[in-house]
């Protein structure tokens, strides 16, 4: 299992920072933002190799399931 920020969203937001800097804002004046989108990924192959079973409710909450 993995739970972490959505990197494509982070790259999109980084483009906003670049845009603000190119329009004349000082980098020190732009506030640092925390990630807002997270993704939950479950690898069923690894879980099976470890002898773990994943409850269906957990699988339903996952953004991506690797079979």
PDB file of N, H, CA, C and O in Angstrom:
ATOM      1  N   UNK A   1       0.835  -1.165   0.000  1.00  0.00           N
ATOM      2  CA  UNK A   1       0.000   0.000   0.000  1.00  0.00           C
ATOM      3  C   UNK A   1       0.884   1.234   0.000  1.00  0.00           C
ATOM      4  O   UNK A   1       1.991   1.248   0.539  1.00  0.00           O
ATOM      5  N   UNK A   2       0.350   2.257  -0.623  1.00  0.00           N
ATOM      6  H   UNK A   2      -0.549   2.245  -1.061  1.00  0.00           H
ATOM      7  CA  UNK A   2       1.041   3.532  -0.673  1.00  0.00           C
ATOM      8  C   UNK A   2       0.007   4.642  -0.574  1.00  0.00           C
ATOM      9  O   UNK A   2      -1.029   4.606  -1.238  1.00  0.00           O
ATOM     10  N   UNK A   3       0.304   5.623   0.261  1.00  0.00           N
ATOM     11  H   UNK A   3       1.145   5.652   0.800  1.00  0.00           H
ATOM     12  CA  UNK A   3      -0.558   6.787   0.390  1.00  0.00           C
ATOM     13  C   UNK A   3       0.337   8.005   0.313  1.00  0.00           C
ATOM     14  O   UNK A   3       1.197   8.210   1.169  1.00  0.00           O
ATOM     15  N   UNK A   4       0.134   8.808  -0.709  1.00  0.00           N
ATOM     16  H   UNK A   4      -0.564   8.642  -1.405  1.00  0.00           H
ATOM     17  CA  UNK A   4       0.991   9.970  -0.865  1.00  0.00           C
ATOM     18  C   UNK A   4       0.385  10.992  -1.791  1.00  0.00           C
ATOM     19  O   UNK A   4      -0.720  10.803  -2.300  1.00  0.00           O
ATOM     20  N   UNK A   5       1.108  12.085  -2.012  1.00  0.00           N
ATOM     21  H   UNK A   5       2.005  12.239  -1.598  1.00  0.00           H
ATOM     22  CA  UNK A   5       0.570  13.153  -2.855  1.00  0.00           C
ATOM     23  C   UNK A   5       0.458  12.716  -4.308  1.00  0.00           C
ATOM     24  O   UNK A   5       1.203  11.853  -4.773  1.00  0.00           O
ATOM     25  N   UNK A   6      -0.470  13.316  -5.002  1.00  0.00           N
ATOM     26  H   UNK A   6      -1.076  14.017  -4.624  1.00  0.00           H
ATOM     27  CA  UNK A   6      -0.653  13.076  -6.425  1.00  0.00           C
ATOM     28  C   UNK A   6       0.360  13.957  -7.150  1.00  0.00           C
ATOM     29  O   UNK A   6       0.245  15.182  -7.137  1.00  0.00           O
ATOM     30  N   UNK A   7       1.350  13.331  -7.781  1.00  0.00           N
ATOM     31  H   UNK A   7       1.443  12.335  -7.791  1.00  0.00           H
ATOM     32  CA  UNK A   7       2.454  14.092  -8.366  1.00  0.00           C
ATOM     33  C   UNK A   7       2.038  14.902  -9.582  1.00  0.00           C
ATOM     34  O   UNK A   7       2.587  15.980  -9.810  1.00  0.00           O
ATOM     35  N   UNK A   8       1.097  14.422 -10.359  1.00  0.00           N
ATOM     36  H   UNK A   8       0.652  13.546 -10.173  1.00  0.00           H
ATOM     37  CA  UNK A   8       0.661  15.215 -11.506  1.00  0.00           C
ATOM     38  C   UNK A   8       0.013  16.519 -11.042  1.00  0.00           C
ATOM     39  O   UNK A   8       0.164  17.553 -11.694  1.00  0.00           O
ATOM     40  N   UNK A   9      -0.698  16.475  -9.932  1.00  0.00           N
ATOM     41  H   UNK A   9      -0.820  15.636  -9.402  1.00  0.00           H
ATOM     42  CA  UNK A   9      -1.280  17.697  -9.377  1.00  0.00           C
ATOM     43  C   UNK A   9      -0.177  18.630  -8.868  1.00  0.00           C
ATOM     44  O   UNK A   9      -0.274  19.846  -9.033  1.00  0.00           O
ATOM     45  N   UNK A  10       0.859  18.077  -8.257  1.00  0.00           N
ATOM     46  H   UNK A  10       0.938  17.089  -8.123  1.00  0.00           H
ATOM     47  CA  UNK A  10       1.967  18.907  -7.782  1.00  0.00           C
ATOM     48  C   UNK A  10       2.675  19.611  -8.935  1.00  0.00           C
ATOM     49  O   UNK A  10       3.055  20.775  -8.809  1.00  0.00           O
ATOM     50  N   UNK A  11       2.856  18.912 -10.063  1.00  0.00           N
ATOM     51  H   UNK A  11       2.547  17.966 -10.166  1.00  0.00           H
ATOM     52  CA  UNK A  11       3.511  19.523 -11.216  1.00  0.00           C
ATOM     53  C   UNK A  11       2.646  20.637 -11.796  1.00  0.00           C
ATOM     54  O   UNK A  11       3.163  21.669 -12.222  1.00  0.00           O
ATOM     55  N   UNK A  12       1.330  20.430 -11.811  1.00  0.00           N
ATOM     56  H   UNK A  12       0.910  19.591 -11.465  1.00  0.00           H
ATOM     57  CA  UNK A  12       0.417  21.467 -12.294  1.00  0.00           C
ATOM     58  C   UNK A  12       0.528  22.722 -11.422  1.00  0.00           C
ATOM     59  O   UNK A  12       0.550  23.846 -11.923  1.00  0.00           O
ATOM     60  N   UNK A  13       0.595  22.502 -10.119  1.00  0.00           N
ATOM     61  H   UNK A  13       0.577  21.589  -9.712  1.00  0.00           H
ATOM     62  CA  UNK A  13       0.687  23.637  -9.204  1.00  0.00           C
ATOM     63  C   UNK A  13       2.049  24.314  -9.291  1.00  0.00           C
ATOM     64  O   UNK A  13       2.159  25.519  -9.066  1.00  0.00           O
ATOM     65  N   UNK A  14       3.088  23.546  -9.617  1.00  0.00           N
ATOM     66  H   UNK A  14       2.998  22.566  -9.801  1.00  0.00           H
ATOM     67  CA  UNK A  14       4.413  24.146  -9.805  1.00  0.00           C
ATOM     68  C   UNK A  14       4.399  25.092 -11.002  1.00  0.00           C
ATOM     69  O   UNK A  14       5.077  26.119 -10.994  1.00  0.00           O
ATOM     70  N   UNK A  15       3.630  24.747 -12.025  1.00  0.00           N
ATOM     71  H   UNK A  15       3.078  23.912 -12.031  1.00  0.00           H
ATOM     72  CA  UNK A  15       3.505  25.627 -13.185  1.00  0.00           C
ATOM     73  C   UNK A  15       2.871  26.961 -12.777  1.00  0.00           C
ATOM     74  O   UNK A  15       3.220  28.005 -13.329  1.00  0.00           O
ATOM     75  N   UNK A  16       1.951  26.933 -11.821  1.00  0.00           N
ATOM     76  H   UNK A  16       1.668  26.085 -11.373  1.00  0.00           H
ATOM     77  CA  UNK A  16       1.357  28.180 -11.321  1.00  0.00           C
ATOM     78  C   UNK A  16       2.414  29.055 -10.650  1.00  0.00           C
ATOM     79  O   UNK A  16       2.408  30.277 -10.803  1.00  0.00           O
ATOM     80  N   UNK A  17       3.320  28.419  -9.905  1.00  0.00           N
ATOM     81  H   UNK A  17       3.325  27.427  -9.781  1.00  0.00           H
ATOM     82  CA  UNK A  17       4.406  29.168  -9.273  1.00  0.00           C
ATOM     83  C   UNK A  17       5.288  29.826 -10.328  1.00  0.00           C
ATOM     84  O   UNK A  17       5.640  30.999 -10.206  1.00  0.00           O
ATOM     85  N   UNK A  18       5.641  29.075 -11.354  1.00  0.00           N
ATOM     86  H   UNK A  18       5.355  28.122 -11.453  1.00  0.00           H
ATOM     87  CA  UNK A  18       6.487  29.613 -12.428  1.00  0.00           C
ATOM     88  C   UNK A  18       5.782  30.784 -13.096  1.00  0.00           C
ATOM     89  O   UNK A  18       6.409  31.802 -13.389  1.00  0.00           O
ATOM     90  N   UNK A  19       4.487  30.645 -13.338  1.00  0.00           N
ATOM     91  H   UNK A  19       3.978  29.818 -13.100  1.00  0.00           H
ATOM     92  CA  UNK A  19       3.716  31.711 -13.965  1.00  0.00           C
ATOM     93  C   UNK A  19       3.745  32.975 -13.113  1.00  0.00           C
ATOM     94  O   UNK A  19       3.928  34.075 -13.633  1.00  0.00           O
ATOM     95  N   UNK A  20       3.566  32.817 -11.810  1.00  0.00           N
ATOM     96  H   UNK A  20       3.417  31.922 -11.388  1.00  0.00           H
ATOM     97  CA  UNK A  20       3.576  33.989 -10.916  1.00  0.00           C
ATOM     98  C   UNK A  20       4.940  34.675 -10.923  1.00  0.00           C
ATOM     99  O   UNK A  20       5.024  35.902 -10.906  1.00  0.00           O
ATOM    100  N   UNK A  21       6.013  33.868 -10.949  1.00  0.00           N
ATOM    101  H   UNK A  21       5.944  32.871 -10.963  1.00  0.00           H
ATOM    102  CA  UNK A  21       7.364  34.437 -10.947  1.00  0.00           C
ATOM    103  C   UNK A  21       7.635  35.166 -12.269  1.00  0.00           C
ATOM    104  O   UNK A  21       8.208  36.255 -12.279  1.00  0.00           O
ATOM    105  N   UNK A  22       7.218  34.555 -13.379  1.00  0.00           N
ATOM    106  H   UNK A  22       6.752  33.670 -13.371  1.00  0.00           H
ATOM    107  CA  UNK A  22       7.438  35.194 -14.675  1.00  0.00           C
ATOM    108  C   UNK A  22       6.608  36.471 -14.834  1.00  0.00           C
ATOM    109  O   UNK A  22       6.966  37.345 -15.624  1.00  0.00           O
ATOM    110  N   UNK A  23       5.524  36.582 -14.106  1.00  0.00           N
ATOM    111  H   UNK A  23       5.233  35.872 -13.465  1.00  0.00           H
ATOM    112  CA  UNK A  23       4.701  37.800 -14.155  1.00  0.00           C
ATOM    113  C   UNK A  23       5.205  38.881 -13.204  1.00  0.00           C
ATOM    114  O   UNK A  23       4.626  39.966 -13.141  1.00  0.00           O
ATOM    115  N   UNK A  24       6.280  38.598 -12.463  1.00  0.00           N
ATOM    116  H   UNK A  24       6.750  37.717 -12.514  1.00  0.00           H
ATOM    117  CA  UNK A  24       6.903  39.639 -11.667  1.00  0.00           C
ATOM    118  C   UNK A  24       6.852  39.466 -10.167  1.00  0.00           C
ATOM    119  O   UNK A  24       7.421  40.289  -9.449  1.00  0.00           O
ATOM    120  N   UNK A  25       6.202  38.444  -9.659  1.00  0.00           N
ATOM    121  H   UNK A  25       5.740  37.775 -10.241  1.00  0.00           H
ATOM    122  CA  UNK A  25       6.175  38.240  -8.210  1.00  0.00           C
ATOM    123  C   UNK A  25       7.549  37.787  -7.725  1.00  0.00           C
ATOM    124  O   UNK A  25       8.272  37.082  -8.428  1.00  0.00           O
ATOM    125  N   UNK A  26       7.885  38.197  -6.532  1.00  0.00           N
ATOM    126  H   UNK A  26       7.297  38.770  -5.961  1.00  0.00           H
ATOM    127  CA  UNK A  26       9.144  37.752  -5.948  1.00  0.00           C
ATOM    128  C   UNK A  26       8.933  36.343  -5.386  1.00  0.00           C
ATOM    129  O   UNK A  26       7.914  36.093  -4.742  1.00  0.00           O
ATOM    130  N   UNK A  27       9.869  35.419  -5.614  1.00  0.00           N
ATOM    131  H   UNK A  27      10.697  35.622  -6.137  1.00  0.00           H
ATOM    132  CA  UNK A  27       9.708  34.046  -5.106  1.00  0.00           C
ATOM    133  C   UNK A  27       9.527  33.983  -3.592  1.00  0.00           C
ATOM    134  O   UNK A  27       8.836  33.096  -3.090  1.00  0.00           O
ATOM    135  N   UNK A  28      10.135  34.908  -2.865  1.00  0.00           N
ATOM    136  H   UNK A  28      10.695  35.629  -3.273  1.00  0.00           H
ATOM    137  CA  UNK A  28      10.006  34.920  -1.412  1.00  0.00           C
ATOM    138  C   UNK A  28       8.633  35.361  -0.929  1.00  0.00           C
ATOM    139  O   UNK A  28       8.257  35.096   0.213  1.00  0.00           O
ATOM    140  N   UNK A  29       7.887  36.030  -1.793  1.00  0.00           N
ATOM    141  H   UNK A  29       8.192  36.246  -2.721  1.00  0.00           H
ATOM    142  CA  UNK A  29       6.556  36.509  -1.421  1.00  0.00           C
ATOM    143  C   UNK A  29       5.453  35.494  -1.688  1.00  0.00           C
ATOM    144  O   UNK A  29       4.334  35.650  -1.199  1.00  0.00           O
ATOM    145  N   UNK A  30       5.756  34.463  -2.454  1.00  0.00           N
ATOM    146  H   UNK A  30       6.665  34.336  -2.851  1.00  0.00           H
ATOM    147  CA  UNK A  30       4.750  33.458  -2.791  1.00  0.00           C
ATOM    148  C   UNK A  30       4.688  32.442  -1.644  1.00  0.00           C
ATOM    149  O   UNK A  30       5.718  31.878  -1.272  1.00  0.00           O
ATOM    150  N   UNK A  31       3.505  32.200  -1.079  1.00  0.00           N
ATOM    151  H   UNK A  31       2.669  32.658  -1.381  1.00  0.00           H
ATOM    152  CA  UNK A  31       3.421  31.273   0.055  1.00  0.00           C
ATOM    153  C   UNK A  31       3.656  29.823  -0.369  1.00  0.00           C
ATOM    154  O   UNK A  31       3.329  29.429  -1.489  1.00  0.00           O
ATOM    155  N   UNK A  32       4.220  29.048   0.533  1.00  0.00           N
ATOM    156  H   UNK A  32       4.486  29.368   1.442  1.00  0.00           H
ATOM    157  CA  UNK A  32       4.428  27.616   0.304  1.00  0.00           C
ATOM    158  C   UNK A  32       3.107  26.914   0.592  1.00  0.00           C
ATOM    159  O   UNK A  32       2.480  27.156   1.623  1.00  0.00           O
ATOM    160  N   UNK A  33       2.692  26.052  -0.315  1.00  0.00           N
ATOM    161  H   UNK A  33       3.202  25.856  -1.152  1.00  0.00           H
ATOM    162  CA  UNK A  33       1.422  25.354  -0.164  1.00  0.00           C
ATOM    163  C   UNK A  33       1.658  23.864   0.059  1.00  0.00           C
ATOM    164  O   UNK A  33       2.609  23.286  -0.466  1.00  0.00           O
ATOM    165  N   UNK A  34       0.793  23.267   0.833  1.00  0.00           N
ATOM    166  H   UNK A  34       0.020  23.737   1.259  1.00  0.00           H
ATOM    167  CA  UNK A  34       0.840  21.828   1.077  1.00  0.00           C
ATOM    168  C   UNK A  34       0.082  21.110  -0.038  1.00  0.00           C
ATOM    169  O   UNK A  34      -0.801  21.700  -0.661  1.00  0.00           O
ATOM    170  N   UNK A  35       0.414  19.841  -0.297  1.00  0.00           N
ATOM    171  H   UNK A  35       1.131  19.361   0.209  1.00  0.00           H
ATOM    172  CA  UNK A  35      -0.358  19.087  -1.294  1.00  0.00           C
ATOM    173  C   UNK A  35      -1.831  19.010  -0.886  1.00  0.00           C
ATOM    174  O   UNK A  35      -2.157  18.908   0.296  1.00  0.00           O
ATOM    175  N   UNK A  36      -2.708  19.059  -1.882  1.00  0.00           N
ATOM    176  H   UNK A  36      -2.444  19.141  -2.843  1.00  0.00           H
ATOM    177  CA  UNK A  36      -4.135  19.004  -1.598  1.00  0.00           C
ATOM    178  C   UNK A  36      -4.772  17.705  -2.078  1.00  0.00           C
ATOM    179  O   UNK A  36      -5.819  17.298  -1.575  1.00  0.00           O
ATOM    180  N   UNK A  37      -4.140  17.057  -3.051  1.00  0.00           N
ATOM    181  H   UNK A  37      -3.290  17.388  -3.460  1.00  0.00           H
ATOM    182  CA  UNK A  37      -4.683  15.796  -3.557  1.00  0.00           C
ATOM    183  C   UNK A  37      -3.737  14.657  -3.200  1.00  0.00           C
ATOM    184  O   UNK A  37      -2.528  14.746  -3.415  1.00  0.00           O
ATOM    185  N   UNK A  38      -4.298  13.601  -2.658  1.00  0.00           N
ATOM    186  H   UNK A  38      -5.280  13.529  -2.484  1.00  0.00           H
ATOM    187  CA  UNK A  38      -3.520  12.424  -2.291  1.00  0.00           C
ATOM    188  C   UNK A  38      -4.115  11.211  -2.992  1.00  0.00           C
ATOM    189  O   UNK A  38      -5.293  11.201  -3.350  1.00  0.00           O
ATOM    190  N   UNK A  39      -3.288  10.190  -3.183  1.00  0.00           N
ATOM    191  H   UNK A  39      -2.331  10.198  -2.892  1.00  0.00           H
ATOM    192  CA  UNK A  39      -3.792   8.968  -3.799  1.00  0.00           C
ATOM    193  C   UNK A  39      -3.384   7.754  -2.965  1.00  0.00           C
ATOM    194  O   UNK A  39      -2.325   7.730  -2.338  1.00  0.00           O
ATOM    195  N   UNK A  40      -4.250   6.763  -2.980  1.00  0.00           N
ATOM    196  H   UNK A  40      -5.110   6.782  -3.490  1.00  0.00           H
ATOM    197  CA  UNK A  40      -4.072   5.537  -2.217  1.00  0.00           C
ATOM    198  C   UNK A  40      -3.985   4.387  -3.211  1.00  0.00           C
ATOM    199  O   UNK A  40      -4.929   4.136  -3.959  1.00  0.00           O
ATOM    200  N   UNK A  41      -2.848   3.687  -3.220  1.00  0.00           N
ATOM    201  H   UNK A  41      -2.081   3.891  -2.613  1.00  0.00           H
ATOM    202  CA  UNK A  41      -2.591   2.613  -4.180  1.00  0.00           C
ATOM    203  C   UNK A  41      -2.344   1.318  -3.416  1.00  0.00           C
ATOM    204  O   UNK A  41      -1.606   1.299  -2.431  1.00  0.00           O
ATOM    205  N   UNK A  42      -2.970   0.235  -3.880  1.00  0.00           N
ATOM    206  H   UNK A  42      -3.570   0.251  -4.680  1.00  0.00           H
ATOM    207  CA  UNK A  42      -2.781  -1.083  -3.272  1.00  0.00           C
ATOM    208  C   UNK A  42      -2.224  -2.027  -4.325  1.00  0.00           C
ATOM    209  O   UNK A  42      -2.756  -2.116  -5.432  1.00  0.00           O
ATOM    210  N   UNK A  43      -1.152  -2.732  -3.979  1.00  0.00           N
ATOM    211  H   UNK A  43      -0.720  -2.660  -3.079  1.00  0.00           H
ATOM    212  CA  UNK A  43      -0.560  -3.723  -4.863  1.00  0.00           C
ATOM    213  C   UNK A  43      -0.994  -5.106  -4.386  1.00  0.00           C
ATOM    214  O   UNK A  43      -0.485  -5.612  -3.385  1.00  0.00           O
ATOM    215  N   UNK A  44      -1.935  -5.711  -5.106  1.00  0.00           N
ATOM    216  H   UNK A  44      -2.348  -5.300  -5.918  1.00  0.00           H
ATOM    217  CA  UNK A  44      -2.460  -7.018  -4.695  1.00  0.00           C
ATOM    218  C   UNK A  44      -1.451  -8.143  -4.916  1.00  0.00           C
ATOM    219  O   UNK A  44      -1.473  -9.144  -4.200  1.00  0.00           O
ATOM    220  N   UNK A  45      -0.572  -7.987  -5.901  1.00  0.00           N
ATOM    221  H   UNK A  45      -0.555  -7.174  -6.483  1.00  0.00           H
ATOM    222  CA  UNK A  45       0.448  -9.021  -6.135  1.00  0.00           C
ATOM    223  C   UNK A  45       1.363  -9.149  -4.925  1.00  0.00           C
ATOM    224  O   UNK A  45       1.652 -10.260  -4.478  1.00  0.00           O
ATOM    225  N   UNK A  46       1.811  -8.042  -4.405  1.00  0.00           N
ATOM    226  H   UNK A  46       1.577  -7.140  -4.768  1.00  0.00           H
ATOM    227  CA  UNK A  46       2.685  -8.058  -3.238  1.00  0.00           C
ATOM    228  C   UNK A  46       1.942  -8.546  -2.009  1.00  0.00           C
ATOM    229  O   UNK A  46       2.490  -9.302  -1.207  1.00  0.00           O
ATOM    230  N   UNK A  47       0.696  -8.117  -1.858  1.00  0.00           N
ATOM    231  H   UNK A  47       0.251  -7.503  -2.509  1.00  0.00           H
ATOM    232  CA  UNK A  47      -0.104  -8.567  -0.713  1.00  0.00           C
ATOM    233  C   UNK A  47      -0.279 -10.082  -0.746  1.00  0.00           C
ATOM    234  O   UNK A  47      -0.194 -10.743   0.289  1.00  0.00           O
ATOM    235  N   UNK A  48      -0.518 -10.624  -1.918  1.00  0.00           N
ATOM    236  H   UNK A  48      -0.587 -10.087  -2.759  1.00  0.00           H
ATOM    237  CA  UNK A  48      -0.685 -12.074  -2.055  1.00  0.00           C
ATOM    238  C   UNK A  48       0.622 -12.793  -1.735  1.00  0.00           C
ATOM    239  O   UNK A  48       0.609 -13.838  -1.084  1.00  0.00           O
ATOM    240  N   UNK A  49       1.755 -12.244  -2.187  1.00  0.00           N
ATOM    241  H   UNK A  49       1.766 -11.396  -2.716  1.00  0.00           H
ATOM    242  CA  UNK A  49       3.056 -12.848  -1.919  1.00  0.00           C
ATOM    243  C   UNK A  49       3.372 -12.844  -0.424  1.00  0.00           C
ATOM    244  O   UNK A  49       4.065 -13.734   0.069  1.00  0.00           O
ATOM    245  N   UNK A  50       2.866 -11.848   0.292  1.00  0.00           N
ATOM    246  H   UNK A  50       2.303 -11.125  -0.109  1.00  0.00           H
ATOM    247  CA  UNK A  50       3.079 -11.771   1.735  1.00  0.00           C
ATOM    248  C   UNK A  50       2.031 -12.540   2.533  1.00  0.00           C
ATOM    249  O   UNK A  50       2.124 -12.645   3.756  1.00  0.00           O
ATOM    250  N   UNK A  51       1.040 -13.072   1.835  1.00  0.00           N
ATOM    251  H   UNK A  51       0.965 -12.987   0.841  1.00  0.00           H
ATOM    252  CA  UNK A  51      -0.009 -13.832   2.495  1.00  0.00           C
ATOM    253  C   UNK A  51      -1.081 -12.966   3.144  1.00  0.00           C
ATOM    254  O   UNK A  51      -1.750 -13.394   4.085  1.00  0.00           O
ATOM    255  N   UNK A  52      -1.240 -11.762   2.642  1.00  0.00           N
ATOM    256  H   UNK A  52      -0.697 -11.414   1.877  1.00  0.00           H
ATOM    257  CA  UNK A  52      -2.232 -10.836   3.191  1.00  0.00           C
ATOM    258  C   UNK A  52      -3.484 -10.832   2.331  1.00  0.00           C
ATOM    259  O   UNK A  52      -3.411 -10.990   1.112  1.00  0.00           O
ATOM    260  N   UNK A  53      -4.618 -10.651   2.962  1.00  0.00           N
ATOM    261  H   UNK A  53      -4.677 -10.522   3.952  1.00  0.00           H
ATOM    262  CA  UNK A  53      -5.860 -10.480   2.222  1.00  0.00           C
ATOM    263  C   UNK A  53      -6.376  -9.077   2.496  1.00  0.00           C
ATOM    264  O   UNK A  53      -6.355  -8.602   3.632  1.00  0.00           O
ATOM    265  N   UNK A  54      -6.833  -8.430   1.453  1.00  0.00           N
ATOM    266  H   UNK A  54      -6.850  -8.815   0.530  1.00  0.00           H
ATOM    267  CA  UNK A  54      -7.341  -7.074   1.565  1.00  0.00           C
ATOM    268  C   UNK A  54      -8.864  -7.100   1.626  1.00  0.00           C
ATOM    269  O   UNK A  54      -9.501  -7.711   0.767  1.00  0.00           O
ATOM    270  N   UNK A  55      -9.454  -6.455   2.617  1.00  0.00           N
ATOM    271  H   UNK A  55      -8.937  -5.960   3.314  1.00  0.00           H
ATOM    272  CA  UNK A  55     -10.911  -6.402   2.697  1.00  0.00           C
ATOM    273  C   UNK A  55     -11.489  -5.628   1.504  1.00  0.00           C
ATOM    274  O   UNK A  55     -10.867  -4.683   1.019  1.00  0.00           O
ATOM    275  N   UNK A  56     -12.664  -6.022   1.037  1.00  0.00           N
ATOM    276  H   UNK A  56     -13.170  -6.790   1.431  1.00  0.00           H
ATOM    277  CA  UNK A  56     -13.273  -5.331  -0.106  1.00  0.00           C
ATOM    278  C   UNK A  56     -13.523  -3.841   0.146  1.00  0.00           C
ATOM    279  O   UNK A  56     -13.466  -3.042  -0.789  1.00  0.00           O
ATOM    280  N   UNK A  57     -13.795  -3.467   1.376  1.00  0.00           N
ATOM    281  H   UNK A  57     -13.841  -4.117   2.135  1.00  0.00           H
ATOM    282  CA  UNK A  57     -14.022  -2.047   1.658  1.00  0.00           C
ATOM    283  C   UNK A  57     -12.747  -1.227   1.464  1.00  0.00           C
ATOM    284  O   UNK A  57     -12.806  -0.074   1.035  1.00  0.00           O
ATOM    285  N   UNK A  58     -11.601  -1.819   1.780  1.00  0.00           N
ATOM    286  H   UNK A  58     -11.553  -2.755   2.128  1.00  0.00           H
ATOM    287  CA  UNK A  58     -10.325  -1.145   1.577  1.00  0.00           C
ATOM    288  C   UNK A  58     -10.027  -1.024   0.089  1.00  0.00           C
ATOM    289  O   UNK A  58      -9.542   0.012  -0.366  1.00  0.00           O
ATOM    290  N   UNK A  59     -10.310  -2.069  -0.663  1.00  0.00           N
ATOM    291  H   UNK A  59     -10.704  -2.910  -0.294  1.00  0.00           H
ATOM    292  CA  UNK A  59     -10.085  -2.037  -2.102  1.00  0.00           C
ATOM    293  C   UNK A  59     -10.996  -1.000  -2.767  1.00  0.00           C
ATOM    294  O   UNK A  59     -10.606  -0.359  -3.743  1.00  0.00           O
ATOM    295  N   UNK A  60     -12.197  -0.840  -2.239  1.00  0.00           N
ATOM    296  H   UNK A  60     -12.514  -1.360  -1.446  1.00  0.00           H
ATOM    297  CA  UNK A  60     -13.121   0.132  -2.814  1.00  0.00           C
ATOM    298  C   UNK A  60     -12.665   1.563  -2.589  1.00  0.00           C
ATOM    299  O   UNK A  60     -12.974   2.444  -3.392  1.00  0.00           O
ATOM    300  N   UNK A  61     -11.938   1.807  -1.515  1.00  0.00           N
ATOM    301  H   UNK A  61     -11.687   1.091  -0.863  1.00  0.00           H
ATOM    302  CA  UNK A  61     -11.469   3.156  -1.207  1.00  0.00           C
ATOM    303  C   UNK A  61     -10.195   3.524  -1.971  1.00  0.00           C
ATOM    304  O   UNK A  61      -9.846   4.702  -2.051  1.00  0.00           O
ATOM    305  N   UNK A  62      -9.498   2.538  -2.532  1.00  0.00           N
ATOM    306  H   UNK A  62      -9.781   1.581  -2.467  1.00  0.00           H
ATOM    307  CA  UNK A  62      -8.233   2.792  -3.216  1.00  0.00           C
ATOM    308  C   UNK A  62      -8.466   3.529  -4.525  1.00  0.00           C
ATOM    309  O   UNK A  62      -9.447   3.285  -5.227  1.00  0.00           O
ATOM    310  N   UNK A  63      -7.535   4.445  -4.842  1.00  0.00           N
ATOM    311  H   UNK A  63      -6.738   4.643  -4.271  1.00  0.00           H
ATOM    312  CA  UNK A  63      -7.589   5.151  -6.113  1.00  0.00           C
ATOM    313  C   UNK A  63      -7.115   4.247  -7.249  1.00  0.00           C
ATOM    314  O   UNK A  63      -7.595   4.348  -8.378  1.00  0.00           O
ATOM    315  N   UNK A  64      -6.169   3.363  -6.936  1.00  0.00           N
ATOM    316  H   UNK A  64      -5.779   3.281  -6.018  1.00  0.00           H
ATOM    317  CA  UNK A  64      -5.623   2.437  -7.935  1.00  0.00           C
ATOM    318  C   UNK A  64      -5.323   1.102  -7.260  1.00  0.00           C
ATOM    319  O   UNK A  64      -4.790   1.058  -6.151  1.00  0.00           O
ATOM    320  N   UNK A  65      -5.673   0.018  -7.944  1.00  0.00           N
ATOM    321  H   UNK A  65      -6.106   0.054  -8.845  1.00  0.00           H
ATOM    322  CA  UNK A  65      -5.390  -1.325  -7.450  1.00  0.00           C
ATOM    323  C   UNK A  65      -4.543  -2.018  -8.505  1.00  0.00           C
ATOM    324  O   UNK A  65      -4.970  -2.176  -9.649  1.00  0.00           O
ATOM    325  N   UNK A  66      -3.339  -2.431  -8.117  1.00  0.00           N
ATOM    326  H   UNK A  66      -2.992  -2.303  -7.188  1.00  0.00           H
ATOM    327  CA  UNK A  66      -2.447  -3.149  -9.029  1.00  0.00           C
ATOM    328  C   UNK A  66      -2.676  -4.627  -8.823  1.00  0.00           C
ATOM    329  O   UNK A  66      -2.491  -5.159  -7.728  1.00  0.00           O
ATOM    330  N   UNK A  67      -3.085  -5.286  -9.904  1.00  0.00           N
ATOM    331  H   UNK A  67      -3.236  -4.853 -10.794  1.00  0.00           H
ATOM    332  CA  UNK A  67      -3.394  -6.707  -9.783  1.00  0.00           C
ATOM    333  C   UNK A  67      -2.267  -7.500 -10.307  1.00  0.00           C
ATOM    334  O   UNK A  67      -2.321  -8.730 -10.299  1.00  0.00           O
TER     335      UNK A  67
END
